[in-house]
Amino acid sequence: MATRARKRTTTAKKTTTKKTRAKSAKRIAAKVAKKQVVRTAKAATPVTKPARSQFGSKKSAAAKRHPTKVVPLPSAVSRLRQICLALPETSEVEAWGEPTFRVKGKIFAMHASSGNHHGSGRPAVWILSVSMEQDLVLRARPDRYFKPPYVGPSGWIGAWLDKSPPWGEIEQLLRDGWRRRAPKKIAALIGDE
């Protein structure tokens, strides 16, 4: 009795597998036929766009998700380094593939290169600030400063580093950001200016 039940289940499995294979073969054949119809229709009509754009771009999925890293402008980053590392107890740490500047391990400025999704295609520096100062700076010079993603709602200020940036203003904002982040004893080392 038990052997008959086993035979029935194996027979049922075989027929189910055959049906599944037949269905998948039909689906594949339908897709191929559909592509051939689309290709023949394309050949009959003049093409205004590249043929690839209708079915997807030439970039792979991995390339879309992970943009290529663009090397930041050496003059802007070196100038930023020069200003930040001149402040007491400041260190540079690479985080998220970009240079960040810290005082006693706490970030007060970070670079955003033009190659990542943070920079909007332009190199920038994000500087620690407060909401009131951020509002004043953004209203005064919207062509030079912006509200950066993620940290902008906390008062950080973004400054574009391309097209001859105002280094005097950026240096003052960096000093203010450093002063806000530094412990009181260390902040007293540079005094009020």
Stockholm file with secondary structure:
# STOCKHOLM 1.0

chainA/1-193         MATRARKRTTTAKKTTTKKTRAKSAKRIAAKVAKKQVVRTAKAATPVTKPARSQFGSKKSAAAKRHPTKVVPLPSAVSRLRQICLALPETSEVEAWGEPTFRVKGKIFAMHASSGNHHGSGRPAVWILSVSMEQDLVLRARPDRYFKPPYVGPSGWIGAWLDKSPPWGEIEQLLRDGWRRRAPKKIAALIGDE
#=GR chainA/1-193 SS CHHHHHHHHHHHHHHHHHHHHHHHHHHHHHHHHHHHHHHHHHHHSCCSSCHHHHHCCSSCHHHHHSCCCCCCCHHHHHHHHHHHHTSTTEEEEEETTEEEEEETTEEEEEEECTTSTTTTTSCEEEECCCHHHHHHHHHHCTTTEECCTTTGGGTCEEEECSSSCCHHHHHHHHHHHHHHHSCHHHHTTTCCC
#=GC SS_cons         CHHHHHHHHHHHHHHHHHHHHHHHHHHHHHHHHHHHHHHHHHHHSCCSSCHHHHHCCSSCHHHHHSCCCCCCCHHHHHHHHHHHHTSTTEEEEEETTEEEEEETTEEEEEEECTTSTTTTTSCEEEECCCHHHHHHHHHHCTTTEECCTTTGGGTCEEEECSSSCCHHHHHHHHHHHHHHHSCHHHHTTTCCC
//
